[in-house]
Amino acid sequence: EAGVTQSPTHLIKTRGQQATLRCSPISGHTSVYWYQQALGLGLQFLLWYDEGEERNRGNFPPRFSGRQFPNYSSELNVNALELEDSALYLCASKTSLLKAFFGQGTRLTVV
Amino acid sequence: GQQVMQIPQYQHVQEGEDFTTYCNSSTTLSNIQWYKQRPGGHPVFLIQLVKSGEVKKQKRLTFQFGEAKKNSSLHITATQTTDVGTYFCAEGGFQKLVFGTGTRLLVSP
């Protein structure tokens, strides 16, 4: 069974640019969660998508957005990048109350 | 909003010593999940507890869910260097999978 896959693994952008991160959940999982993990810190909840719709979002500005496609894969878009957006972005998929499976993450560096 | 705090933030032990991390919530939890994140890696699910007072063991790891379902603990007996990483608790609810602040464990040989 394929796990959660994220692309790209690393991404370097300059301040003010836009970044697009992608996530493919485990087959059969309809929910995708996005988290931001700044270096050495915890997991900050960004967004939750389920069945193609945004169901919940964390305390992040509107320049963090995303979508979920009919095949349940998801994109996270970050507009007007700031230096403090540099972090590991993790995607997780799960069903119901069961465990979450995480992807390897995308390391975003804003210079 | 809901907050899930973990203590300590960081612990450095000698191999063979025991280690415990505590997870405390401001609200009653429907369940508690524990994850381990190795340095440079991603969180990996360890276990889920659902019942009040539940205790589960995985080899040297003992997980406990408090009677009031507001706290949980993870105890590692006789740590090994392979236990290095950050341990997160989380409420495995459907809406946002709330993670605790994490405890980073370092083990010296």
Backbone of each chain as ProteinMPNN parsed JSONL, in Angstrom:
{"seq_chain_A": "EAGVTQSPTHLIKTRGQQATLRCSPISGHTSVYWYQQALGLGLQFLLWYDEGEERNRGNFPPRFSGRQFPNYSSELNVNALELEDSALYLCASKTSLLKAFFGQGTRLTVV", "coords_chain_A": {"N_chain_A": [[0.85, -1.201, 0.0], [0.647, 2.148, -0.965], [2.044, 4.97, 0.67], [1.375, 8.232, 2.125], [2.138, 10.733, -0.114], [4.247, 13.473, -0.804], [5.057, 16.407, -2.646], [7.043, 19.159, -3.858], [10.078, 17.702, -2.445], [11.889, 19.491, -1.426], [11.835, 23.055, -1.499], [12.702, 26.141, -2.7], [12.161, 29.506, -2.405], [11.795, 32.995, -3.186], [11.222, 35.896, -1.174], [7.919, 37.153, -1.27], [7.135, 35.686, -3.468], [5.053, 32.954, -4.756], [4.177, 29.777, -3.412], [3.56, 26.376, -4.178], [2.429, 23.437, -2.86], [2.136, 19.911, -2.876], [0.054, 17.047, -2.224], [-0.634, 13.637, -1.945], [-3.016, 11.526, -0.728], [-3.337, 8.453, 1.184], [-4.702, 5.718, -0.549], [-8.186, 5.599, -0.569], [-8.497, 7.198, 1.624], [-10.238, 10.046, 2.523], [-9.841, 12.409, 3.775], [-7.625, 15.119, 4.207], [-5.012, 16.649, 5.894], [-3.2, 19.585, 6.642], [-0.124, 20.695, 7.986], [2.06, 23.017, 9.575], [5.426, 23.03, 10.41], [7.673, 24.692, 12.034], [11.233, 25.058, 12.359], [12.387, 22.887, 14.792], [10.112, 23.167, 16.276], [6.617, 22.676, 17.221], [3.702, 21.052, 15.735], [1.733, 22.93, 13.782], [-1.592, 23.377, 13.093], [-2.935, 23.794, 9.9], [-4.874, 23.449, 7.688], [-7.842, 21.592, 6.895], [-9.142, 19.274, 4.721], [-11.918, 17.625, 3.332], [-13.645, 15.311, 1.437], [-13.443, 16.983, -0.786], [-13.895, 19.545, 0.124], [-13.081, 22.467, 2.064], [-12.895, 22.065, 5.447], [-12.07, 22.986, 7.897], [-9.887, 25.443, 9.324], [-6.734, 26.556, 10.553], [-5.163, 29.071, 12.689], [-4.077, 30.932, 10.624], [-3.018, 33.356, 8.185], [-5.032, 34.564, 5.364], [-3.487, 34.214, 3.083], [-2.542, 31.736, 3.066], [-3.75, 29.023, 1.547], [-5.747, 26.502, -0.077], [-6.708, 23.501, -1.814], [-8.788, 20.645, -2.534], [-8.796, 17.939, -4.667], [-10.942, 16.005, -6.937], [-9.898, 13.412, -6.829], [-9.007, 13.287, -4.305], [-6.471, 14.166, -3.749], [-4.373, 16.916, -2.749], [-3.639, 20.428, -2.697], [-1.509, 22.882, -1.32], [-1.334, 26.281, -1.137], [0.767, 29.04, -0.819], [0.776, 32.366, -0.692], [2.481, 35.474, -1.447], [5.006, 35.122, -0.08], [6.715, 35.069, 3.04], [9.647, 35.513, 5.071], [9.361, 34.14, 7.464], [7.755, 32.058, 6.796], [9.24, 29.925, 6.196], [9.634, 26.569, 6.687], [8.868, 23.15, 7.619], [6.436, 21.551, 5.825], [3.82, 19.533, 6.453], [1.76, 16.91, 5.365], [-1.114, 15.036, 6.1], [-3.099, 12.083, 6.055], [-6.211, 10.557, 6.859], [-8.829, 8.398, 8.1], [-11.95, 8.821, 9.544], [-11.853, 8.274, 13.008], [-9.452, 7.113, 13.132], [-5.878, 6.405, 13.052], [-3.528, 8.871, 11.913], [-1.731, 9.212, 8.895], [1.339, 10.352, 7.887], [2.971, 12.278, 5.341], [6.298, 12.63, 3.934], [6.886, 15.246, 3.956], [7.355, 18.692, 2.874], [10.073, 20.714, 2.566], [10.154, 24.012, 2.892], [11.911, 26.819, 1.973], [12.354, 30.192, 2.394], [13.889, 32.871, 0.943]], "CA_chain_A": [[0.0, 0.0, 0.0], [1.434, 3.364, -1.027], [1.769, 5.893, 1.761], [1.103, 9.611, 1.744], [3.275, 11.28, -0.847], [4.275, 14.916, -0.925], [6.047, 16.947, -3.574], [8.383, 18.588, -3.921], [10.697, 17.433, -1.146], [12.457, 20.771, -1.028], [11.399, 24.16, -2.337], [13.32, 27.406, -2.317], [11.473, 30.632, -3.029], [12.173, 34.303, -2.659], [10.155, 36.621, -0.49], [6.927, 37.725, -2.168], [6.673, 34.712, -4.456], [4.03, 31.996, -4.34], [4.613, 28.379, -3.367], [2.507, 25.364, -4.279], [2.853, 22.159, -2.326], [1.17, 18.897, -3.257], [-0.079, 15.893, -1.337], [-1.525, 12.552, -2.361], [-3.302, 10.719, 0.454], [-3.43, 7.006, 1.02], [-5.9, 5.329, -1.288], [-9.34, 5.35, 0.283], [-8.619, 8.265, 2.625], [-10.851, 11.218, 1.909], [-9.446, 13.6, 4.532], [-6.235, 15.562, 4.142], [-4.683, 17.703, 6.847], [-1.915, 20.252, 6.418], [0.491, 21.254, 9.171], [3.331, 23.723, 9.44], [6.344, 22.755, 11.513], [8.888, 25.498, 11.989], [12.392, 24.304, 12.83], [12.457, 22.603, 16.223], [8.865, 23.485, 16.962], [5.538, 21.706, 17.11], [2.88, 20.965, 14.533], [0.656, 23.922, 13.779], [-2.633, 23.003, 12.145], [-3.21, 24.769, 8.853], [-6.115, 23.251, 6.934], [-8.403, 20.243, 6.795], [-10.029, 19.062, 3.58], [-12.599, 16.338, 3.324], [-14.6, 15.191, 0.332], [-13.323, 18.096, -1.724], [-14.224, 20.845, 0.702], [-12.344, 22.906, 3.243], [-13.766, 21.842, 6.609], [-11.586, 23.729, 9.051], [-8.573, 26.015, 9.134], [-6.097, 27.046, 11.767], [-4.956, 30.51, 12.796], [-3.12, 31.389, 9.63], [-3.617, 34.395, 7.328], [-5.682, 34.063, 4.135], [-2.552, 33.91, 1.994], [-2.409, 30.276, 3.102], [-4.998, 28.467, 1.041], [-5.521, 25.239, -0.75], [-7.889, 22.853, -2.37], [-8.724, 19.196, -2.655], [-9.284, 17.531, -5.986], [-11.861, 14.858, -6.897], [-9.203, 12.161, -6.469], [-8.652, 13.514, -2.897], [-5.173, 14.801, -3.581], [-4.563, 18.279, -2.26], [-2.603, 21.444, -2.892], [-1.415, 23.994, -0.383], [-0.746, 27.445, -1.772], [1.16, 30.121, 0.076], [1.029, 33.565, -1.494], [3.238, 36.571, -0.825], [5.841, 34.443, 0.911], [7.512, 35.824, 4.005], [10.769, 34.716, 5.574], [8.917, 33.257, 8.565], [7.025, 30.905, 6.253], [10.192, 28.827, 6.056], [9.245, 25.504, 7.615], [8.504, 21.855, 7.037], [4.991, 21.462, 5.669], [3.444, 18.125, 6.499], [0.413, 16.53, 4.971], [-1.518, 13.772, 6.705], [-4.431, 11.615, 5.67], [-6.804, 9.627, 7.821], [-10.258, 8.172, 7.981], [-12.699, 8.824, 10.788], [-11.084, 8.48, 14.223], [-8.274, 6.267, 13.107], [-4.598, 7.084, 13.066], [-3.14, 9.681, 10.759], [-0.504, 8.841, 8.205], [1.992, 11.554, 7.405], [3.946, 12.246, 4.269], [7.65, 12.985, 4.338], [6.959, 16.69, 4.121], [8.044, 19.589, 1.946], [10.863, 21.724, 3.271], [10.078, 25.287, 2.176], [12.854, 27.837, 2.423], [12.101, 31.492, 1.783], [15.109, 33.674, 1.078]], "C_chain_A": [[0.875, 1.237, 0.0], [1.039, 4.266, 0.129], [1.375, 7.246, 1.238], [2.336, 10.169, 1.04], [3.134, 12.787, -0.98], [5.337, 15.329, -1.928], [5.935, 18.46, -3.612], [8.926, 18.32, -2.517], [11.261, 18.722, -0.564], [12.007, 21.833, -2.014], [12.045, 25.433, -1.812], [12.656, 28.517, -3.113], [12.007, 31.936, -2.441], [10.955, 34.99, -2.061], [9.225, 37.276, -1.507], [6.403, 36.774, -3.221], [5.562, 33.836, -3.891], [4.633, 30.601, -4.347], [3.399, 27.474, -3.447], [3.063, 24.026, -3.85], [1.745, 21.144, -2.597], [1.213, 17.687, -2.334], [-1.048, 14.889, -1.941], [-1.769, 11.656, -1.16], [-3.253, 9.233, 0.137], [-4.752, 6.685, 0.315], [-7.037, 4.997, -0.327], [-9.53, 6.393, 1.372], [-9.165, 9.512, 1.94], [-10.439, 12.516, 2.589], [-7.961, 13.861, 4.419], [-6.061, 16.73, 5.092], [-3.319, 18.283, 6.479], [-1.434, 20.863, 7.731], [1.765, 21.983, 8.789], [4.171, 23.408, 10.659], [7.601, 23.584, 11.302], [10.002, 24.735, 12.692], [12.377, 24.143, 14.354], [11.183, 22.851, 16.994], [7.806, 22.419, 16.692], [4.788, 21.79, 15.798], [1.725, 21.946, 14.643], [-0.347, 23.568, 12.69], [-2.931, 24.13, 11.166], [-4.622, 24.613, 8.291], [-6.532, 21.793, 6.997], [-9.362, 20.213, 5.612], [-10.647, 17.673, 3.683], [-13.64, 16.343, 2.214], [-14.601, 16.431, -0.559], [-13.577, 19.475, -1.156], [-13.321, 21.176, 1.889], [-13.285, 22.834, 4.44], [-13.342, 22.671, 7.809], [-10.219, 24.313, 8.704], [-8.052, 26.544, 10.457], [-5.902, 28.56, 11.715], [-3.833, 30.987, 11.889], [-3.806, 32.419, 8.737], [-4.165, 33.798, 6.035], [-4.719, 33.744, 3.007], [-2.147, 32.426, 2.007], [-3.756, 29.71, 2.643], [-4.694, 27.141, 0.366], [-6.787, 24.721, -1.381], [-7.676, 21.355, -2.372], [-9.417, 18.805, -3.947], [-10.207, 16.314, -5.872], [-11.188, 13.54, -6.535], [-8.643, 12.241, -5.041], [-7.227, 14.012, -2.691], [-5.41, 16.272, -3.243], [-3.374, 19.15, -2.599], [-2.674, 22.444, -1.764], [-0.708, 25.131, -1.109], [-0.423, 28.497, -0.711], [1.554, 31.298, -0.789], [1.868, 34.573, -0.709], [4.136, 36.045, 0.291], [6.641, 35.412, 1.77], [8.589, 34.9, 4.543], [10.315, 33.712, 6.629], [8.049, 32.104, 8.085], [7.953, 29.716, 6.045], [9.906, 27.777, 7.122], [9.105, 24.205, 6.847], [6.982, 21.809, 6.992], [4.622, 19.989, 5.521], [1.985, 17.936, 6.121], [0.107, 15.187, 5.641], [-2.88, 13.376, 6.16], [-4.926, 10.618, 6.71], [-8.247, 9.385, 7.453], [-10.851, 8.162, 9.38], [-11.806, 9.101, 11.994], [-9.824, 7.636, 14.262], [-6.998, 7.088, 13.022], [-4.355, 7.854, 11.782], [-1.822, 9.17, 10.202], [0.081, 10.118, 7.599], [2.879, 11.274, 6.202], [5.299, 12.69, 4.806], [7.836, 14.49, 4.505], [7.642, 17.412, 2.978], [8.761, 20.635, 2.77], [10.873, 22.983, 2.433], [11.066, 26.27, 2.805], [12.574, 29.125, 1.659], [13.322, 32.373, 2.024], [14.85, 35.117, 0.613]], "O_chain_A": [[1.75, 1.38, 0.855], [-0.126, 4.329, 0.523], [1.074, 7.403, 0.055], [3.449, 10.077, 1.559], [2.047, 13.307, -1.234], [6.381, 14.688, -2.048], [4.846, 19.001, -3.418], [8.294, 18.677, -1.523], [11.126, 19.0, 0.627], [11.819, 21.563, -3.2], [11.943, 25.756, -0.628], [12.598, 28.469, -4.342], [12.585, 31.966, -1.355], [9.813, 34.69, -2.41], [9.678, 37.877, -2.481], [5.349, 37.015, -3.809], [5.181, 33.951, -2.726], [5.487, 30.281, -5.174], [2.351, 27.758, -2.868], [4.047, 23.541, -4.407], [0.561, 21.479, -2.553], [2.244, 17.352, -1.752], [-2.138, 15.245, -2.388], [-0.823, 11.081, -0.622], [-3.143, 8.822, -1.018], [-5.778, 7.316, 0.568], [-6.869, 4.213, 0.607], [-10.598, 6.47, 1.979], [-8.638, 9.972, 0.928], [-10.659, 13.6, 2.05], [-7.143, 12.947, 4.523], [-6.851, 17.674, 5.098], [-2.412, 17.564, 6.062], [-2.206, 21.459, 8.483], [2.451, 21.63, 7.83], [3.704, 23.501, 11.794], [8.473, 23.235, 10.506], [9.739, 23.866, 13.523], [12.357, 25.122, 15.099], [11.164, 22.758, 18.221], [8.06, 21.41, 16.034], [5.185, 22.502, 14.876], [0.85, 21.801, 15.496], [0.004, 23.47, 11.514], [-3.152, 25.274, 11.564], [-5.454, 25.513, 8.401], [-5.706, 20.89, 7.133], [-10.279, 21.029, 5.52], [-9.997, 16.699, 4.063], [-14.419, 17.287, 2.085], [-15.653, 16.866, -1.027], [-13.484, 20.47, -1.875], [-12.864, 20.292, 2.614], [-14.343, 23.465, 4.447], [-14.173, 23.02, 8.647], [-9.482, 23.751, 7.893], [-8.811, 26.924, 11.349], [-6.408, 29.238, 10.82], [-2.77, 31.396, 12.356], [-5.021, 32.372, 8.547], [-3.817, 32.68, 5.655], [-5.1, 33.061, 2.056], [-1.498, 31.936, 1.082], [-4.778, 29.913, 3.299], [-3.542, 26.723, 0.255], [-7.799, 25.416, -1.467], [-6.557, 20.86, -2.232], [-10.499, 19.298, -4.263], [-10.249, 15.665, -4.827], [-11.835, 12.644, -5.992], [-7.892, 11.362, -4.619], [-6.822, 14.254, -1.554], [-6.508, 16.798, -3.428], [-2.252, 18.671, -2.766], [-3.755, 22.81, -1.305], [0.392, 24.953, -1.632], [-1.233, 28.794, 0.167], [2.537, 31.243, -1.528], [1.948, 34.524, 0.519], [4.037, 36.465, 1.444], [7.163, 36.422, 1.296], [8.471, 33.676, 4.483], [10.81, 32.587, 6.688], [7.647, 31.26, 8.885], [7.49, 28.615, 5.747], [9.935, 28.07, 8.317], [9.205, 24.157, 5.621], [6.32, 22.006, 8.011], [5.055, 19.306, 4.593], [1.109, 18.707, 6.512], [0.972, 14.316, 5.732], [-3.708, 14.23, 5.844], [-4.136, 9.927, 7.354], [-8.816, 10.074, 6.606], [-10.295, 7.55, 10.292], [-11.066, 10.085, 11.989], [-9.209, 7.47, 15.315], [-7.039, 8.315, 12.93], [-4.895, 7.537, 10.723], [-0.928, 8.755, 10.939], [-0.603, 10.859, 6.893], [3.455, 10.195, 6.062], [5.431, 13.073, 5.969], [8.806, 14.949, 5.109], [8.407, 16.822, 2.215], [8.152, 21.35, 3.567], [11.518, 23.033, 1.386], [11.046, 26.511, 4.012], [12.561, 29.14, 0.428], [13.732, 32.591, 3.164], [15.757, 35.949, 0.65]]}, "seq_chain_B": "GQQVMQIPQYQHVQEGEDFTTYCNSSTTLSNIQWYKQRPGGHPVFLIQLVKSGEVKKQKRLTFQFGEAKKNSSLHITATQTTDVGTYFCAEGGFQKLVFGTGTRLLVSP", "coords_chain_B": {"N_chain_B": [[-9.554, 28.521, 22.753], [-9.032, 24.987, 22.233], [-6.261, 23.602, 23.943], [-3.382, 21.664, 24.0], [-1.0, 20.695, 26.062], [2.368, 19.702, 26.558], [4.696, 18.287, 28.794], [7.98, 17.357, 29.855], [9.394, 20.032, 27.783], [11.725, 19.261, 26.714], [14.093, 16.664, 27.156], [17.031, 15.17, 28.349], [18.591, 12.179, 28.581], [20.547, 9.497, 30.014], [21.455, 6.544, 28.362], [19.509, 3.766, 29.228], [18.252, 4.909, 31.36], [14.995, 5.845, 32.633], [12.152, 7.437, 31.057], [9.614, 9.918, 30.936], [6.848, 11.491, 29.473], [4.342, 13.982, 29.66], [0.99, 14.747, 28.905], [-1.366, 17.262, 28.707], [-4.659, 18.446, 28.631], [-6.901, 21.188, 28.118], [-9.5, 20.648, 27.839], [-11.925, 17.952, 27.868], [-10.883, 14.974, 26.377], [-11.679, 13.123, 23.449], [-10.268, 10.972, 22.597], [-6.868, 9.803, 22.769], [-3.931, 10.065, 20.981], [-0.635, 8.938, 20.246], [2.384, 9.984, 18.809], [5.557, 9.554, 17.173], [8.357, 11.381, 16.191], [11.164, 11.089, 14.427], [14.426, 12.629, 14.3], [14.618, 14.787, 11.559], [12.635, 13.424, 10.297], [9.183, 12.369, 9.764], [6.09, 12.575, 11.633], [5.103, 9.527, 13.188], [2.592, 7.242, 13.796], [1.99, 5.855, 17.006], [0.206, 4.772, 18.986], [-3.23, 4.495, 20.096], [-5.462, 5.612, 22.579], [-8.581, 5.2, 24.145], [-10.443, 4.734, 26.203], [-11.372, 5.832, 29.495], [-8.861, 5.905, 31.935], [-7.407, 3.972, 30.666], [-4.693, 1.743, 29.954], [-1.943, 0.955, 28.013], [0.581, -1.167, 26.627], [3.637, -1.249, 24.826], [6.14, -3.116, 24.302], [8.857, -1.618, 25.692], [7.47, 0.688, 26.135], [4.944, 2.459, 27.839], [1.676, 3.5, 27.855], [-0.736, 5.776, 29.075], [-4.048, 6.775, 29.808], [-5.76, 9.343, 31.342], [-8.106, 9.267, 34.128], [-10.056, 11.245, 34.013], [-9.942, 11.827, 31.391], [-8.439, 13.959, 30.487], [-5.781, 14.05, 30.477], [-2.663, 12.438, 29.678], [-0.027, 10.016, 29.553], [3.247, 9.011, 28.534], [5.511, 6.538, 29.055], [8.815, 5.501, 28.986], [10.735, 2.739, 29.531], [14.03, 2.069, 30.527], [15.665, 3.539, 28.464], [16.8, 3.623, 25.039], [19.225, 4.408, 22.485], [17.871, 4.48, 20.144], [15.456, 5.519, 20.797], [15.481, 8.191, 20.532], [14.049, 11.304, 19.606], [11.105, 13.286, 18.863], [8.237, 13.292, 20.78], [4.842, 13.318, 20.345], [1.621, 14.004, 21.602], [-1.813, 13.675, 20.677], [-5.153, 14.68, 20.019], [-7.229, 12.578, 18.442], [-9.41, 13.557, 16.883], [-11.936, 14.223, 14.389], [-12.018, 16.716, 13.238], [-9.712, 18.45, 13.398], [-7.406, 17.2, 14.336], [-5.669, 17.691, 16.799], [-2.544, 18.538, 17.943], [-0.237, 18.037, 20.615], [2.305, 20.021, 22.222], [4.699, 18.713, 22.128], [7.486, 16.651, 23.163], [10.886, 16.656, 23.243], [13.234, 14.153, 23.065], [16.458, 13.282, 24.024], [18.978, 10.856, 23.952], [21.81, 9.759, 25.472], [24.594, 7.658, 24.79]], "CA_chain_B": [[-9.582, 27.28, 22.007], [-8.412, 23.831, 22.873], [-4.816, 23.572, 23.998], [-2.824, 20.421, 24.51], [0.358, 21.009, 26.473], [3.183, 18.573, 26.949], [5.875, 18.563, 29.6], [8.764, 18.561, 29.606], [9.615, 20.354, 26.375], [12.983, 18.638, 26.293], [14.761, 15.881, 28.181], [18.245, 14.494, 27.92], [18.833, 11.102, 29.535], [21.58, 8.526, 29.691], [20.894, 5.262, 27.93], [19.19, 2.91, 30.353], [17.367, 5.628, 32.276], [13.599, 5.913, 32.229], [11.689, 8.728, 30.536], [8.164, 10.084, 30.911], [6.297, 12.74, 28.983], [2.962, 14.149, 30.088], [0.146, 15.492, 27.984], [-2.498, 17.817, 29.451], [-5.602, 19.2, 27.812], [-7.817, 22.078, 28.833], [-10.85, 20.099, 27.681], [-11.999, 16.483, 27.849], [-10.475, 14.42, 25.093], [-12.425, 11.954, 22.987], [-9.267, 9.915, 22.59], [-5.517, 10.348, 22.731], [-3.009, 9.337, 20.133], [0.765, 9.296, 20.424], [3.207, 9.9, 17.607], [6.989, 9.777, 17.349], [9.008, 11.976, 15.031], [12.626, 11.006, 14.497], [15.07, 13.82, 13.728], [14.595, 14.82, 10.112], [11.56, 12.586, 9.766], [7.813, 12.817, 9.919], [5.433, 11.863, 12.748], [4.625, 8.176, 12.937], [1.62, 6.826, 14.81], [2.401, 4.807, 17.933], [-0.895, 4.094, 19.667], [-4.416, 5.285, 20.419], [-6.203, 5.239, 23.786], [-9.94, 5.721, 24.037], [-11.207, 4.6, 27.436], [-10.903, 6.467, 30.72], [-7.996, 5.048, 32.738], [-6.814, 2.897, 29.851], [-3.249, 1.588, 29.936], [-1.476, 0.034, 26.97], [2.034, -1.319, 26.591], [4.309, -1.707, 23.613], [7.508, -3.42, 24.727], [9.326, -0.755, 26.79], [6.647, 1.891, 26.197], [3.665, 2.329, 28.528], [0.812, 4.64, 27.59], [-1.842, 5.817, 30.022], [-5.062, 7.807, 29.598], [-6.258, 9.698, 32.657], [-9.493, 8.931, 34.468], [-10.919, 12.329, 33.553], [-9.703, 11.96, 29.946], [-7.856, 15.265, 30.184], [-4.336, 13.942, 30.463], [-2.118, 11.161, 29.257], [1.415, 9.931, 29.73], [4.03, 7.989, 27.832], [6.684, 6.186, 29.86], [9.754, 4.576, 28.341], [11.619, 2.079, 30.488], [15.377, 1.738, 30.04], [15.769, 4.134, 27.134], [17.871, 3.25, 24.122], [19.523, 5.514, 21.564], [16.848, 4.469, 19.091], [14.266, 6.227, 21.274], [15.659, 9.615, 20.252], [13.049, 11.902, 18.727], [10.106, 14.106, 19.532], [7.005, 12.558, 21.03], [3.662, 14.177, 20.339], [0.295, 13.46, 21.824], [-2.795, 14.346, 19.821], [-6.523, 14.192, 20.074], [-7.519, 12.112, 17.093], [-10.747, 13.908, 16.433], [-12.047, 14.299, 12.95], [-11.981, 18.054, 12.679], [-8.405, 19.032, 13.129], [-6.272, 16.412, 14.826], [-4.923, 18.659, 17.586], [-1.311, 17.987, 18.486], [0.414, 18.655, 21.745], [3.494, 20.815, 21.92], [5.804, 17.798, 21.888], [8.635, 16.514, 24.064], [12.061, 16.181, 22.515], [14.053, 13.262, 23.889], [17.816, 12.949, 23.6], [19.527, 9.751, 24.724], [23.263, 9.629, 25.303], [25.035, 6.27, 25.008]], "C_chain_B": [[-8.864, 26.164, 22.749], [-6.902, 23.924, 22.817], [-4.387, 22.242, 24.594], [-1.353, 20.674, 24.791], [1.081, 19.734, 26.864], [4.353, 19.071, 27.792], [6.64, 17.274, 29.829], [8.861, 18.859, 28.113], [10.775, 19.546, 25.822], [13.543, 17.834, 27.463], [15.94, 15.136, 27.584], [18.569, 13.439, 28.985], [20.028, 10.272, 29.08], [20.888, 7.231, 29.291], [20.686, 4.367, 29.144], [18.288, 3.578, 31.379], [15.94, 5.596, 31.743], [13.249, 7.329, 31.788], [10.168, 8.763, 30.553], [7.819, 11.453, 30.353], [4.812, 12.789, 29.299], [2.225, 15.078, 29.133], [-1.085, 15.961, 28.753], [-3.355, 18.687, 28.553], [-6.492, 20.07, 28.675], [-9.259, 21.573, 28.742], [-10.793, 18.575, 27.697], [-11.705, 15.978, 26.44], [-11.323, 13.221, 24.711], [-11.51, 10.731, 22.925], [-7.903, 10.573, 22.637], [-4.675, 9.448, 21.847], [-1.59, 9.818, 20.44], [1.523, 9.037, 19.127], [4.669, 10.137, 17.977], [7.547, 10.344, 16.05], [10.52, 11.896, 15.238], [13.219, 12.273, 13.904], [15.113, 13.744, 12.205], [13.469, 14.024, 9.486], [10.187, 13.187, 9.954], [7.16, 12.04, 11.059], [4.899, 10.507, 12.318], [3.754, 7.756, 14.115], [2.193, 5.718, 15.672], [1.202, 4.036, 18.464], [-2.061, 5.062, 19.846], [-5.067, 4.717, 21.677], [-7.564, 5.911, 23.73], [-10.666, 5.751, 25.391], [-10.545, 5.313, 28.606], [-10.059, 5.477, 31.522], [-7.278, 3.956, 31.964], [-5.29, 2.935, 29.909], [-2.897, 0.571, 28.844], [0.046, -0.005, 26.978], [2.493, -1.789, 25.225], [5.773, -1.893, 24.006], [7.92, -2.512, 25.877], [8.482, 0.509, 26.963], [5.32, 1.59, 26.88], [2.893, 3.628, 28.35], [-0.372, 4.591, 28.549], [-2.749, 6.989, 29.683], [-5.694, 8.087, 30.951], [-7.73, 9.379, 32.861], [-10.472, 9.983, 33.966], [-10.79, 12.588, 32.061], [-9.245, 13.37, 29.58], [-6.334, 15.197, 30.152], [-3.917, 12.53, 30.084], [-0.616, 11.183, 29.502], [1.988, 8.821, 28.877], [5.29, 7.766, 28.652], [7.539, 5.196, 29.082], [10.69, 4.033, 29.419], [12.955, 1.764, 29.82], [15.584, 2.224, 28.608], [16.964, 3.603, 26.349], [18.089, 4.404, 23.153], [18.51, 5.588, 20.43], [15.562, 5.179, 19.516], [14.341, 7.723, 21.013], [14.594, 10.123, 19.298], [12.134, 12.803, 19.527], [8.81, 13.33, 19.608], [5.849, 13.542, 21.151], [2.443, 13.381, 20.771], [-0.657, 14.239, 20.925], [-4.177, 13.809, 20.125], [-6.922, 13.846, 18.649], [-8.934, 12.359, 16.656], [-10.772, 14.076, 14.942], [-11.727, 15.69, 12.427], [-10.597, 18.611, 12.468], [-7.226, 18.308, 13.749], [-5.299, 17.324, 15.569], [-3.714, 18.002, 18.225], [-0.859, 18.754, 19.713], [1.688, 19.348, 21.295], [4.746, 19.962, 21.721], [6.859, 17.799, 22.976], [9.78, 15.922, 23.264], [12.945, 15.387, 23.458], [15.409, 13.037, 23.241], [18.335, 11.846, 24.514], [21.019, 9.64, 24.428], [23.695, 8.202, 25.61], [25.937, 6.154, 26.225]], "O_chain_B": [[-8.185, 26.385, 23.752], [-6.326, 24.278, 21.789], [-4.964, 21.765, 25.572], [-0.556, 20.847, 23.869], [0.492, 18.81, 27.424], [4.919, 20.134, 27.535], [6.037, 16.212, 29.982], [8.462, 18.044, 27.281], [10.813, 19.194, 24.643], [13.477, 18.266, 28.614], [15.871, 14.564, 26.496], [18.793, 13.772, 30.149], [20.456, 10.337, 27.928], [19.843, 6.882, 29.841], [21.574, 4.227, 29.984], [17.636, 2.902, 32.175], [15.709, 5.351, 30.559], [13.954, 8.288, 32.103], [9.51, 7.774, 30.228], [8.431, 12.456, 30.721], [4.111, 11.781, 29.219], [2.776, 16.058, 28.632], [-1.772, 15.154, 29.379], [-2.859, 19.542, 27.82], [-6.796, 19.731, 29.819], [-10.129, 22.026, 29.486], [-9.721, 17.988, 27.554], [-12.222, 16.499, 25.452], [-11.651, 12.394, 25.562], [-11.939, 9.604, 23.173], [-7.808, 11.797, 22.55], [-4.712, 8.223, 21.961], [-1.382, 10.963, 20.842], [1.332, 8.024, 18.454], [4.979, 10.821, 18.952], [7.249, 9.856, 14.959], [11.075, 12.556, 16.116], [12.575, 12.928, 13.083], [15.584, 12.759, 11.636], [13.362, 13.961, 8.261], [10.048, 14.37, 10.264], [7.627, 10.958, 11.414], [4.325, 10.355, 11.24], [4.138, 7.899, 15.276], [2.797, 4.769, 15.171], [1.169, 2.806, 18.406], [-1.9, 6.28, 19.759], [-5.206, 3.503, 21.825], [-7.678, 7.063, 23.314], [-11.413, 6.686, 25.68], [-9.319, 5.388, 28.695], [-10.483, 4.346, 31.761], [-6.612, 3.107, 32.556], [-4.677, 4.003, 29.915], [-3.472, -0.514, 28.769], [0.71, 0.983, 27.292], [1.844, -2.6, 24.565], [6.544, -0.933, 24.036], [7.358, -2.637, 26.966], [8.757, 1.316, 27.852], [4.651, 0.608, 26.56], [3.392, 4.712, 28.654], [-0.939, 3.529, 28.808], [-2.277, 8.065, 29.315], [-6.121, 7.158, 31.636], [-8.494, 9.24, 31.906], [-11.581, 9.657, 33.545], [-11.456, 13.472, 31.524], [-9.599, 13.907, 28.531], [-5.675, 16.186, 29.831], [-4.692, 11.577, 30.159], [-0.014, 12.247, 29.641], [1.321, 7.84, 28.546], [6.046, 8.703, 28.911], [7.045, 4.184, 28.584], [11.351, 4.795, 30.126], [13.002, 1.259, 28.699], [15.667, 1.431, 27.671], [17.982, 3.196, 26.91], [17.232, 5.278, 23.017], [18.319, 6.645, 19.828], [14.679, 5.413, 18.69], [13.372, 8.445, 21.248], [14.27, 9.468, 18.307], [12.356, 13.051, 20.713], [8.345, 12.777, 18.611], [5.882, 14.472, 21.957], [2.254, 12.236, 20.363], [-0.334, 15.336, 20.469], [-4.349, 12.634, 20.448], [-6.95, 14.704, 17.767], [-9.59, 11.468, 16.117], [-9.724, 14.071, 14.297], [-11.228, 15.84, 11.312], [-10.337, 19.204, 11.421], [-6.108, 18.816, 13.669], [-4.245, 17.685, 15.046], [-3.845, 17.025, 18.962], [-1.073, 19.96, 19.829], [2.088, 19.263, 20.134], [5.748, 20.45, 21.198], [7.097, 18.815, 23.629], [9.667, 14.841, 22.686], [13.353, 15.876, 24.512], [15.504, 12.656, 22.074], [18.145, 11.908, 25.729], [21.429, 9.454, 23.282], [23.223, 7.601, 26.575], [26.396, 5.06, 26.552]]}, "name": "protein", "num_of_chains": 2, "seq": "EAGVTQSPTHLIKTRGQQATLRCSPISGHTSVYWYQQALGLGLQFLLWYDEGEERNRGNFPPRFSGRQFPNYSSELNVNALELEDSALYLCASKTSLLKAFFGQGTRLTVVGQQVMQIPQYQHVQEGEDFTTYCNSSTTLSNIQWYKQRPGGHPVFLIQLVKSGEVKKQKRLTFQFGEAKKNSSLHITATQTTDVGTYFCAEGGFQKLVFGTGTRLLVSP"}
